[in-house]
Amino acid sequence: MALALLPIVTLAGFALLAWVSRIEGVQGWQVFAVFATFNALHRATRYAVIRPARETLFSVVPMGEKYKAKPIVDVFLYRGGDVAGTGVERAIAGVGLGLVGMAMVAAPLAVLWGGLAFALARAQHRRASGMDESNEIELNPTSTIPGGALGPTGSTT
């Protein structure tokens, strides 16, 4: 459920922005105040809730796969999403749709994003409930770094 929180915040924020911007007599600073609040809430949700929830998804993935997949997710998907978002924003601004147009584009994307979040959470739960002792990480007390914290024999003395 935590993974779906950011799409819900996104959908609500864009809907509120579109609604406020269409109210008769609303000034620009009032729309900006709604935007600033939405932006702060969005960032707080992303870093306080979504990031830890996303890391939880990797808890059922073997270490080798985890360290191969994380750079792709962190670099390609996040940065690619930023670039795609900028392109969509420019396209909407070029057509002249404004905040209402942005909300109309963001709403279906947020719904798809929420559906993906639920699907990922279900897959993680299924995989976690199917784990047995052979899937768990084996903790080895010896250090792999020569002269590391535990020394070459695994003892602290």
Phi, psi and omega in degrees: 000326181299325180295333182273356183293318181294318174299325178293316178298319179297313180298313180295319181296314180291324177296317179294318177299315180296319181294312182296320182292341181263355179288134180295129176088000179285134180269164183299324181293331179288320175295319178297321178298319177295317179298315181298319177296315178299316180297316179296316179295320179297313180294318179297318178294320181298313187273330183270332185244307189289317181300311176296323179295322178295320178295328178297328178301328182280354183292340181257007181258134177303149185307317181300315179292322181300312184284347172275324186276325185302316178297326179293315180294311184294317185271301188292309184289314181293310181290322176297322176295321177297316180294316179297319178299320178296318178297318179295318179299316179295320179296318180293318178295323179294327179279340178086028182276338177068207184293325179295317177297320178298318178295323180293328177280320184290326185300306180294327178293321178293323177295315177298319179298316177296319177298319177296320179299315178295320179296318178295320179295320178295317180296319179295318180296317178299315182293322179292321180286340178269357181289143173236189183299330183288340180273347183283157181283133177271123180272124181249123184287350180275146180275141177272353179266123180304127182070022182293192187302323182262356181078171186290341181262352180090000179262157182270359181259000000 
